[in-house]
Amino acid sequence: MTRRRRPHRQGFTIVELILAGVIAAMVLGALTISMSQIVQAKSISRERLDAYVRADVALRNLRRDIVSTLRRDDLFYTRLVIEDDSVNTPLGQMERDSLLVFNHRLRASREIDYNGEGVEYETAYRIEDDEWGPVLWQRRDALPDQYPTAGGIVTPIAEGVVSLSLEAFDGEQWIGDWDSDYDGIPHAVRVTVRASGHLTNEPALDAPIATLRTIVPLERAPIPDDVMEDRLQTLLAELNGEE
């Protein structure tokens, strides 16, 4: 009586193949998720860095122009105006203040016949939205004149700036609206900039936002004499009326 030899197994069974396929799919899925998370984290980090750089560029330009504000006793060619404004956004209300200042920071960008004494400028800042998103714009006129809100060259300073807050310090409190023609030059200006790291054609408020703040000290110039006298006369009239 002879024994039959069992044939040697060759290859894998269907169950083993299915199990191997499931394991391979799980490994590939985990790798895909990990790579996706790495790419997403890298993208967020880049957007955060872009947001910080944009806010820093805006803040540096604003600080340099404010700190070089012209300051004279008569305030005739001295001007610092802050207009308080804001807009409603999906993230809530955001400040969109504007600034006008007479300063002496830069040389002329082109040849002109007369550039004022001390190389003086009208400099204005405001945020405007265009097809690529919010942008901080600078307007610079090579000579302070009787039209301080017009003329000059307009240049984009930093894209992605979604908020600009400006406040003047009168020695006691921070004030959102300021006009040196009536209030004199403040002791300091507080500047807060918020910028987004969004990419082109992407919503600015969906990306990481960086917030930077600085305080620019100024040499205080008092309220003009004519304005002070007018305020005193108004106060005396009110007091006489109450009596």
Secondary structure as the mmCIF struct_conf table of DSSP 4:
data_model
#
loop_
_struct_conf.conf_type_id
_struct_conf.id
_struct_conf.beg_label_comp_id
_struct_conf.beg_label_asym_id
_struct_conf.beg_label_seq_id
_struct_conf.end_label_comp_id
_struct_conf.end_label_asym_id
_struct_conf.end_label_seq_id
HELX_LH_PP_P HELX_LH_PP_P1 THR A 2 ARG A 9
BEND BEND1 GLY A 11 GLY A 11
HELX_RH_AL_P HELX_RH_AL_P1 ILE A 14 VAL A 67
TURN_TY1_P TURN_TY1_P1 SER A 68 SER A 68
STRN STRN1 THR A 69 THR A 69
BEND BEND2 ASP A 73 ASP A 74
TURN_TY1_P TURN_TY1_P2 PHE A 76 TYR A 77
STRN STRN2 LEU A 80 GLU A 83
STRN STRN3 SER A 86 THR A 89
TURN_TY1_P TURN_TY1_P3 PRO A 90 LEU A 91
STRN STRN4 GLY A 92 GLU A 95
STRN STRN5 ARG A 96 ARG A 96
STRN STRN6 SER A 98 ASN A 103
BEND BEND3 LEU A 106 LEU A 106
BEND BEND4 SER A 109 ARG A 110
BEND BEND5 ASP A 113 ASP A 113
TURN_TY1_P TURN_TY1_P4 GLY A 116 VAL A 119
STRN STRN7 TYR A 121 ASP A 130
TURN_TY1_P TURN_TY1_P5 GLU A 131 TRP A 132
STRN STRN8 GLY A 133 ASP A 141
BEND BEND6 ALA A 142 LEU A 143
BEND BEND7 GLN A 146 GLN A 146
TURN_TY1_P TURN_TY1_P6 PRO A 148 THR A 149
BEND BEND8 ALA A 150 ALA A 150
BEND BEND9 GLY A 152 GLY A 152
STRN STRN9 ILE A 153 GLU A 159
TURN_TY1_P TURN_TY1_P7 GLY A 160 GLY A 160
STRN STRN10 VAL A 161 PHE A 169
BEND BEND10 GLY A 171 GLU A 172
STRN STRN11 TRP A 174 ILE A 175
BEND BEND11 GLY A 176 GLY A 176
STRN STRN12 TRP A 178 ASP A 179
HELX_RH_AL_P HELX_RH_AL_P2 SER A 180 ASP A 183
STRN STRN13 ILE A 185 ILE A 185
BEND BEND12 HIS A 187 HIS A 187
STRN STRN14 ALA A 188 SER A 196
HELX_LH_PP_P HELX_LH_PP_P2 HIS A 198 LEU A 199
TURN_TY1_P TURN_TY1_P8 THR A 200 ASN A 201
BEND BEND13 GLU A 202 GLU A 202
HELX_RH_3T_P HELX_RH_3T_P1 ALA A 204 ASP A 206
BEND BEND14 ALA A 207 ALA A 207
STRN STRN15 ILE A 209 PRO A 217
STRN STRN16 ALA A 221 ALA A 221
HELX_LH_PP_P HELX_LH_PP_P3 PRO A 222 PRO A 224
HELX_RH_AL_P HELX_RH_AL_P3 ASP A 225 GLU A 242
#
